[in-house]
Amino acid sequence: KEDECLVTLSKSHKSKEDEWFIDECKKRFGVVHEIPTGSSLKLCKVAEGKADIYSRLGPTYQWDIAAGQAVAVAAGGVVSDLSGRPLRYEFKSSTKNPQFFCAGDNSFSWKDVFLKLV
């Protein structure tokens, strides 16, 4: 539905930034359904179409999301930093990801939602 948004987010790490994002979605869509999910499965929920978006506004490591990103992109979704650039990986286990989002509908300008944070 165009007047609602399904947002998947961490089961155990809901930040002030996550609350901000949910409030922004409520302004744009009216109804927001939160779907708490663990780890890389959040990106898979988006790939399945069971969530519209997952935003990660806190720290993660490459190995936290790389597999989920591959699934989401293969399903036609997008995973990018808040400026809209695709995430890239290095082979360093200590490298953290930037803040990012994963969306199933890459025609919607999600990066416009995040402009206040960039």
HELIX and SHEET records of a PDB file:
HELIX    1   1 LYS A   16  PHE A   29  1                                  14    
HELIX    2   2 LEU A   41  GLU A   48  1                                   8    
HELIX    3   3 GLN A   62  ALA A   74  1                                  13    
HELIX    4   4 TRP A  110  VAL A  113  1                                   4    
SHEET    1   A 5 VAL A  31  THR A  37  0                                        
SHEET    2   A 5 GLU A   4  SER A  10  1                                        
SHEET    3   A 5 ILE A  53  ARG A  56  1                                        
SHEET    4   A 5 PHE A 100  ALA A 103 -1                                        
SHEET    5   A 5 VAL A  78  ASP A  81 -1                                        
END                                                                             
